[in-house]
Amino acid sequence: MKTKLNKPGYNRLVGDKASSLNGSQESAHRIGGREIGIQKRMVLIKNVGSALCRNFLKWVRGIKPVLQFNALGFTVVAFTACSMPESNNTAAKETLAESTPVSTQFEKTEIRAVWVSVLAEGLKSPKEIQQLVETARLANLNTIVAQVHREGAAMFNSTIQPRHASIVKRPGFDPLETLLEEARDTSDGKLPLKVHAWFNSFKIGGQKDYLESTPKPIVLTHPEWHTRNRAGEIQYELEQGHPEVQNRMIAVIEECLKQYDVDGVNLDFVRYFGNDRGYNPLALARFQKETGILGRPEAENMEWSDFRRKQISNFVKRCAISVWTYRPKAILSVDATGWGPAPVESFSDTRPYREALQDWGNWSEKGWVDLVLRMGYKREWVEDQKQEFRDWADYTLELIDRSEGRMVTIGIGGHFNPLADTLEQYREAINRDLGTCLFSYDRPTKEAADSEGSLRGHNSRIWPILGKAIYPDPAKPPKVTWRKHLAFIAGFLKDEAGNPIDGGQIALTNTDYKTKSDGAGFFAFYSLQPGQYQLSVPKNSLDGKQVEASAGNVAWVREN
């Protein structure tokens, strides 16, 4: 009988049990916060941090399996250093990429996802959804990240936001419900797919298609919610430092969670669109009150950047509590920018941190998300970007090691790359045992992006190639395990009149845990050991409140 070999990278990625050489299941050993399977992983060498070790890893990752044979009941794999030759011969690269499958003599558990936008085919009719699901199965993908909220309009039944323009003429059609049914249809041996609801959180544009809609669009009902640049000019993005904006977005997400048994919620555009944003009058007043700094700070002002960065993080933290409250088994993911070079010494040196004000590395390490879908969109045919893709992938491995069970994937920017180069980036991900998310279903390769539709969506050549050369075997999507033994506490801090308290101090008695409420009065404690806790909130009705926090659950603090 053939024995399945363990591939430790997948185990570290999702925290599942490792498969031992005799076929039995054993828990992976934990070493310095990592989960290590039976085989020693080369990431251990990488963490030494020297340039020599980094170069050594790049050589090791070029090793490919070329021969398999059975001996004494074991599956033996011979390896050779056969990294993809550097060549500008696209046809040769494409032929090699198509014809060389990745060997999988083990049961894999990893994310293989694709983003599906409402801007093109995929979600706008039952037929499109059926084709989408069939295509994902053909490619041996296991997760569909479906856009359900864009420009402040919904692709599901909402009483808060207008119906999206692409489906407004189909009044009885519910794209999200239809997708969930198709993805979970296991008749005739079909494998189920996971569905994550993708929300464009703060980017709403001018909403010109919704001016006559019911409900009315935000651009008409709340023009004061828009962000502004330093010159005071209105930008058609919602201000993340405005508490009512966050309340609205949380309400929309919770509306979706209550109605639909989604497998995850995916947050996109949880960032500023440049560090010259955020000058909404209310947000600016909150900053001035908190810091005592008057006037309009420069965009690069450290305190101002920290304040805006905190507003985004607070929203992500609050979304996590909402998802884990209504769908404890669901995954909260964020779409993480990868502008410019990867971190060298600190994530704070990067453009995502400085310009987008998006601290997604910290979100993963702190346990405020389950999954980071990295948007690692780089042009393989541009030398600097090609190297940046690999450097960010290496950083992803390091972040996973520090994230105690949270997951981080690599995003494949198919719209930037010809087919051969897109496949090459997939192989870079596989060589590092990283899960993937492809942007996008409509434009999975540059050929598709450049075409007028004939090579887009389900018509693209890439799908059968993915299912043969890249992912020849199905893989189970990961389950969230890191929260299973931890507890969470959440609530709202209000004054005697019932108004939210912004920046109020809350602590847990006889512990080191303390936090502050956000602009909506929301507060939460994360990754606690289960047990009974007592709140310390001087001069507030919540002071002395006892809270029982159980494993895997969110305990909400209720006022007497």
Disulfide bonds with the S-S distance in Angstrom:
none
